[in-house]
C-alpha cells in the first residue's frame, strides 16, 4: 500500500463502509422495519492496518423474537453482500453458491456483531445445515442487490449515497 495517498484509502474505505451499512439498512427497510444508520471516521486508527471508517445501523421497530430466523440472517448478512455486489458490479458473473462458500469460509469476512445478528456462528465447511442456511441467505440478498436486475439495487445505492452525504455534512 505504499505510495497510495491516505485520502484515497480513506475515500475507498468510506464508500465500502457506506455500502455495508446501506446493505443492512436496505434489508431492514425491505422487511418494513424502521431503521436509521450512520458512518463516521475512526480516529486514531492506523491507515495501513485498520479501517478508517465505521458505521452502525439501528433498527427501531425490529423485535428479534418476532422476526423469523431467515429474515434475521438476511439482515445480518446484507452488509457483506452489499459490499461484494459493489465490488463485483462491473462483472458479468452472478454471485453464485461457490462465491458465497468461499467468502463465508473466512471468519473475518464479517464483524462479530454481524455474525451475531445473522444468527450464524462463523460457519465452517463441515457445518452442514447452518452452512447451507448462511449461503442461502447470501444468495437471496444477492438476488435483491444484483446491480443488473435486483429489486433493491437502487434503494441500496440511494441509502449509501445518503450515508456518504450525511458523513460529509457532519465531518
Secondary structure, 3 states (H helix, E strand, C coil): CCCCCHHHHHHHHHHHHHHHHHHHHHHHHHCCCCEEEEEEECCCCCCCCCCCEEEEEEECCCCHHHCCHHHHHHHHHHHHHHHHHHHCCCCCCCCCHHHHHHHHCCHHHCCHHHHHHHCCCCCCHHHCHHHHHHHHHHHHHHHHCCCCCCCCHHHHHHHHHHHHHHHHHHC
